Amino acid sequence: MKLTLPSSRALLLAATLLSACAAAESGRAGEATFTPSPSNAFGAYLAGRFATSESDTRVAADALLAALRADPDQPEVIQRAFVATLLDARPEAVRLARRLPDNPLAAMLIAGTEAQAGRWDRAEARIRSLPRQGAAQLLQPLLLAWTLHGKGQTDAAVALLRPLSESGRLRTLYALHAALICDLAGRAREAERFVRIAIGDNSPPTLRLVQISAGILARGGRESEAERLLETLARGQDDLALATGEQAMRQLIATRPVTSAVEGMAEAHLALAGALRGQGAAEFSLALTRLAQRLRPGFSPALLLAADALSDESQYAAALAQLDQVPADDPLAGLAGLRRASLLDRLDRPEEAIAEFRRVAAAYPTASQSQARLGDMLRSRQRWAEAAAAYDDAILRVPAPVSGHWPLFYARGIARERSGNWPLAEADFRRALELSPEQPYVLNYLGYTWVERGENLAEARRMLERAVALRPQDGNIADSLGWALYKLGDMPGAVRWLERAVELEPRNSVINDHLGDAYWTAGRQREAQFQWRRALALGPEGDEGPKIEAKIRHGLPANPVAENRR
């Protein structure tokens, strides 16, 4: 087989809370803010809890602030209102933080506020009060080092980070910040030494690590080494390559990544936020990103990370608002553009998404990423011919394809096959396998299509057997092999592999239908009827439903293997 906020819940909550809280239009069109009287604070609190569970930071902050106005001394409401306002980047977060002396996030927020005001002793005291456990324990040395540097105690700051940079699972992070402090202090040789520790202990390196390290190396007279470091990302096929061009290199050399201790604190928050993202700590990751944004407004890496975190929680409009703040001349503008286009697609604004993909493609004429992502979007919307044209442009931007470019030919092959151009599609699949012969999904797609077309069945069988060996737990590939054996007349083998495919993908209509055909041909008509009925119940696509109904009524022809039914 080829691979390719519930509304009822919201309505129920609204009905429950209507008697408890009222809504008034806010200054932003289409949004509401809660204005309860003291008697309905509980309703606003419930609304805020629900919005928090849905990751809707705006509504959560509105509702919990309303609950707090109605009942200002409830510790639980203060705590939740603080988190909600921090996540939604509200100014009220600072006021609420001062009421939470034992909250680590509140302490970090207040420490940052003191640092921005130049009150470094107070900032240091807040940071030293952080608990010696969890994420706060990991972040404390970085923030403390930056406060020491802010007080003019650079030697003490470096001495604090040096032993942490020499051992431990976060040595890369501590070494990088020691390098930043030395770079800011004009201690180029020490900065380079710490950078080499960070680079040597991180493979593959992250974008931010490469940006910081390349800039420090270049300012230290190691421009060729900095360029080679950037090329490690440029050679990749992912979106990060857009941030490694000549313009980016010039900016890295000319501008230090941080220009003050306050910006260093922002960098520390952002580094840990990035590490926590995707590890089950989405809320804490976004909170740290918000702390970084408060310390360094308009910081493009923070804008991108905030957008990613919000997108992870399906808050696409809020994520888009973050990306809209990235300047057009920023080294990360290309990355922001690709993310913006993807969000527009998720918001079901495809024409705007197409325009954004094309704008990025025009701005980066030698990069294939934007047109490849456009092809992916059009393919997901079954606009096959347009997708193939987008992949055409992407491939033209790759003068000498290497093994890493096989997905471009595979994706174009799918688009061409679905738009009815099989000869060119087949050539693309073969080209993808030339570039990377052991790709199971290419082997599967080409082998399955040959089986469906009744072509090259022996070669298709070999391909599919290899694909199954490479992906033994993939039900779709097991189905492809079983269907090839069915077409070849090997009913015992067909039944064995199609039963395996149904075990792996029990709710797939096509696979159940295939197993029904194999059962019928093997003389197991009652079991065939069961599988066909199951396939029908699972919602077959297109015109497959009537075909399955006909089989349930009449069975298969006397020699079904000879029939080309699909």
PyMOL commands that set and color helices and strands:
alter all, ss='L'
color gray80, all
select helices_A, chain A and resi 7-17+38-53+57-70+75-87+92-97+104-116+120-128+134-150+154-166+171-184+188-200+207-219+223-234+239-243+246-254+261-276+282-295+300-312+316-323+333-346+350-363+369-380+384-396+403-418+422-435+440-453+457-470+475-487+491-504+509-521+525-537+544-554+560-562
alter helices_A, ss='H'
color red, helices_A
select strands_A, chain A and resi 23-25+32-34
alter strands_A, ss='S'
color yellow, strands_A
deselect
rebuild
show_as cartoon
